[in-house]
Amino acid sequence: MPDREDGIILCGGLGTRLRPVSDGAPKSLMTVSGRPFLELLLGQLLRYGFDRVILATGYGATEIRSRLGDTFGGLNLVYSVEEVPLGTGGALRHAARHVRTTNCLVMNGDSYTGVDLAGLIRAHVETLAQVSLVVVPSDERGDSGSIAVDDSGRVLQFMEKGGHNAQRYTNAGIYALRSPLLFDIPSDVPISLEREVFPTWIQTGVFMKAHFHRGQCVDIGTPERYETAQFSLADVERQAHRTDYGTRL
């Protein structure tokens, strides 16, 4: 079995809200600071020592594969293509057959958080969590998931898109989890990881732990945020060109 955890990027969304500025391009290929947004995420994984990433694609799958091919730097790219929209949970379940490692890292393909991914994996293993979620301080957005945690950091409640004001932290869309859990997700049916899978896991006693990050989560989900990301992620792009790839797993 490989020593390093597999990564999974969920990048199959339709990007409906971005249509006014995307001209129909896949959201993950929208240009940010001169490069496709997906390349920023791949660069982050590369800097933290990942060597194999599964791209869970749907809409625009052919364009994504044509752009990236089978490798990115030192990353081997594997493609999981959904024929019909399956939602974040369904896409993750569809990609499960490609996972080779005991734990894996899952990232949303339309947001960037500069968290230490190696530190996340270490904490996930050391705390014996089944799922570790990166959370950031709450902001004023009403369309992002929010969670409640106890004093030990255990996730008590997950509320996606609507319960923001009642909770303390915002979901950053980055998760470390034990790979066998992926097969507990219903297969070949549309299902939301945030609205359905996570709340069910909490109710059934799955140990879900918050991993706190003090920085911001930058997403490109709307034309306004996409425009803001051009500036807020400029430093990330410069870092992607450095030869120092940071802390290895």
Wavefront OBJ file of the C-alpha trace (Angstrom):
o trace
v 0.000 0.000 0.000
v 1.311 3.502 -0.805
v 2.883 5.456 2.061
v 1.185 8.740 1.202
v -2.519 9.404 1.379
v -4.504 9.716 -1.813
v -6.096 13.080 -2.514
v -9.542 13.583 -4.047
v -10.717 16.847 -5.575
v -14.447 17.289 -6.187
v -14.514 19.248 -9.430
v -17.614 18.111 -11.291
v -20.047 20.902 -10.425
v -22.048 22.802 -13.022
v -20.980 26.231 -11.760
v -24.411 27.674 -12.472
v -23.858 30.925 -10.548
v -20.645 31.577 -12.456
v -22.263 31.314 -15.876
v -22.333 35.118 -16.390
v -18.511 35.154 -16.409
v -17.523 31.564 -17.212
v -18.913 31.277 -20.749
v -19.753 27.676 -19.911
v -16.239 26.652 -18.858
v -15.907 24.180 -15.943
v -15.696 26.103 -12.683
v -12.419 24.447 -11.689
v -10.778 25.650 -14.915
v -11.718 29.282 -14.393
v -8.561 31.398 -14.532
v -7.320 32.827 -11.230
v -4.077 34.823 -11.209
v -3.292 33.576 -14.682
v -3.865 29.849 -14.166
v -6.825 27.465 -13.909
v -8.074 27.401 -10.327
v -7.679 23.623 -10.185
v -3.935 24.007 -10.700
v -3.698 26.049 -7.501
v -5.195 23.148 -5.561
v -2.926 20.630 -7.256
v 0.056 22.834 -6.452
v -0.955 22.887 -2.796
v -1.168 19.088 -2.697
v 2.188 18.827 -4.420
v 3.845 21.146 -1.915
v 2.680 18.960 0.952
v 4.015 15.752 -0.507
v 0.982 14.125 -2.098
v 1.778 12.088 -5.174
v -1.597 10.717 -6.326
v -4.824 12.658 -6.793
v -8.226 11.497 -7.964
v -10.199 14.139 -9.855
v -13.923 13.536 -9.348
v -15.248 15.105 -12.528
v -18.619 15.456 -14.186
v -19.489 18.586 -16.101
v -16.516 19.535 -18.272
v -14.665 16.265 -17.612
v -13.231 16.133 -21.130
v -11.949 19.702 -20.908
v -10.329 19.070 -17.538
v -8.526 15.952 -18.722
v -7.462 17.650 -21.946
v -5.958 20.509 -19.937
v -4.175 18.457 -17.260
v -3.458 15.061 -18.765
v -2.276 12.268 -16.489
v 0.342 14.122 -14.445
v 0.857 17.502 -12.815
v 4.375 18.096 -11.587
v 5.013 15.026 -9.460
v 1.328 14.180 -9.083
v -0.272 11.208 -10.777
v -3.810 12.132 -11.823
v -6.634 9.596 -11.849
v -10.060 10.476 -13.251
v -13.427 9.476 -11.830
v -16.132 10.610 -14.244
v -19.791 10.703 -13.251
v -22.183 10.313 -16.180
v -25.013 12.135 -14.391
v -24.755 14.704 -11.590
v -24.364 12.874 -8.259
v -23.781 15.730 -5.823
v -20.728 16.013 -3.611
v -21.471 12.806 -1.703
v -22.344 10.803 -4.781
v -19.238 12.008 -6.603
v -17.080 11.012 -3.631
v -18.681 7.558 -3.501
v -18.147 7.166 -7.240
v -14.445 7.969 -6.786
v -14.032 5.521 -3.876
v -13.071 2.603 -6.124
v -9.861 4.429 -7.079
v -8.651 5.045 -3.508
v -5.696 2.900 -2.432
v -4.877 4.272 1.021
v -6.312 3.783 4.507
v -6.956 7.518 4.870
v -7.575 10.060 2.134
v -7.861 13.821 1.749
v -10.905 15.370 0.090
v -11.044 18.939 -1.233
v -13.781 20.994 -2.843
v -12.662 22.076 -6.288
v -13.914 25.662 -6.027
v -12.298 26.927 -2.815
v -8.790 27.438 -1.440
v -7.684 27.452 2.195
v -3.988 27.755 3.005
v -4.072 25.118 5.720
v -1.106 22.862 6.486
v -2.321 19.688 4.791
v 0.451 17.577 6.294
v -0.529 18.822 9.755
v -4.156 17.972 9.039
v -3.270 14.385 8.153
v -1.065 14.002 11.222
v -3.770 15.343 13.538
v -6.359 13.112 11.869
v -4.263 10.022 12.569
v -3.147 11.047 16.072
v -6.659 11.883 17.326
v -8.099 8.640 15.911
v -10.822 10.667 14.207
v -12.849 9.001 11.491
v -13.381 12.341 9.753
v -11.413 15.559 10.284
v -12.907 18.756 8.857
v -10.997 21.979 8.312
v -12.961 24.882 9.760
v -12.306 28.612 9.656
v -13.778 31.535 11.621
v -17.334 32.335 10.641
v -17.937 35.137 8.168
v -21.063 36.855 6.949
v -21.847 34.509 4.109
v -25.135 32.658 4.288
v -24.414 30.076 1.598
v -21.574 28.151 3.227
v -21.764 25.279 5.657
v -21.306 25.925 9.360
v -20.670 23.581 12.251
v -20.983 23.465 16.017
v -18.226 21.823 18.056
v -17.676 21.042 21.731
v -14.677 22.140 23.774
v -12.620 19.177 22.579
v -13.261 19.996 18.934
v -15.688 17.164 18.295
v -18.273 18.084 15.675
v -21.758 18.143 17.200
v -23.850 19.533 14.392
v -23.395 20.244 10.716
v -25.606 22.823 9.052
v -25.116 23.514 5.368
v -26.191 26.767 3.758
v -28.700 28.366 6.040
v -27.828 27.855 9.713
v -24.713 29.992 9.625
v -25.643 32.572 12.230
v -26.376 29.958 14.888
v -22.985 28.271 14.615
v -19.407 29.117 15.450
v -17.264 27.945 12.529
v -17.438 27.755 8.757
v -16.747 24.593 6.825
v -13.719 25.090 4.557
v -14.461 22.096 2.333
v -11.296 20.111 3.146
v -11.617 16.738 4.861
v -9.323 13.936 5.996
v -11.195 10.701 6.469
v -10.828 6.970 6.763
v -11.289 5.586 3.301
v -13.639 2.697 4.223
v -16.233 5.311 5.207
v -16.587 6.209 1.543
v -18.347 2.917 0.937
v -20.996 3.808 3.520
v -22.246 6.493 1.135
v -25.110 5.248 -1.087
v -23.816 4.526 -4.578
v -25.091 5.837 -7.909
v -27.621 8.239 -6.402
v -27.395 12.020 -6.055
v -26.543 12.892 -2.466
v -24.975 15.856 -0.703
v -21.945 15.267 1.480
v -22.702 18.393 3.501
v -26.482 18.254 3.807
v -27.050 14.503 4.040
v -23.940 12.370 4.566
v -22.233 14.335 7.345
v -25.405 14.872 9.443
v -26.184 11.159 9.168
v -22.673 10.209 10.249
v -22.915 12.490 13.270
v -26.237 10.947 14.266
v -24.824 7.426 13.982
v -21.797 8.197 16.143
v -19.028 8.642 13.582
v -16.180 10.506 15.312
v -15.881 13.779 13.408
v -13.231 16.235 14.590
v -12.778 19.912 13.687
v -9.319 21.006 12.530
v -9.068 24.741 13.160
v -7.413 27.135 10.721
v -7.279 30.852 11.420
v -6.977 31.935 7.804
v -9.702 32.549 5.282
v -11.406 30.201 2.878
v -11.448 31.786 -0.580
v -14.021 30.439 -3.016
v -14.908 31.330 -6.586
v -18.570 30.341 -6.453
v -20.046 33.679 -7.562
v -18.879 36.339 -10.025
v -18.127 38.695 -7.114
v -16.005 36.164 -5.235
v -14.301 35.093 -8.424
v -13.213 38.666 -9.011
v -11.989 39.015 -5.410
v -10.010 35.767 -5.697
v -7.885 37.270 -8.473
v -6.218 39.439 -5.847
v -6.517 37.406 -2.659
v -4.889 34.338 -4.245
v -2.079 36.147 -6.038
v 0.419 35.082 -3.358
v -0.661 31.470 -3.733
v 0.188 31.590 -7.413
v 3.623 33.027 -6.720
v 4.253 30.313 -4.148
v 3.290 27.645 -6.682
v 6.308 28.592 -8.777
v 8.796 28.178 -5.933
v 10.946 25.079 -5.678
v 10.404 24.796 -1.918
v 7.417 22.468 -1.537
v 6.983 22.932 2.185
v 6.364 20.258 4.782
v 6.231 16.765 3.389
v 3.901 14.081 4.675
l 1 2 3 4 5 6 7 8 9 10 11 12 13 14 15 16 17 18 19 20 21 22 23 24 25 26 27 28 29 30 31 32 33 34 35 36 37 38 39 40 41 42 43 44 45 46 47 48 49 50 51 52 53 54 55 56 57 58 59 60 61 62 63 64 65 66 67 68 69 70 71 72 73 74 75 76 77 78 79 80 81 82 83 84 85 86 87 88 89 90 91 92 93 94 95 96 97 98 99 100 101 102 103 104 105 106 107 108 109 110 111 112 113 114 115 116 117 118 119 120 121 122 123 124 125 126 127 128 129 130 131 132 133 134 135 136 137 138 139 140 141 142 143 144 145 146 147 148 149 150 151 152 153 154 155 156 157 158 159 160 161 162 163 164 165 166 167 168 169 170 171 172 173 174 175 176 177 178 179 180 181 182 183 184 185 186 187 188 189 190 191 192 193 194 195 196 197 198 199 200 201 202 203 204 205 206 207 208 209 210 211 212 213 214 215 216 217 218 219 220 221 222 223 224 225 226 227 228 229 230 231 232 233 234 235 236 237 238 239 240 241 242 243 244 245 246 247 248 249
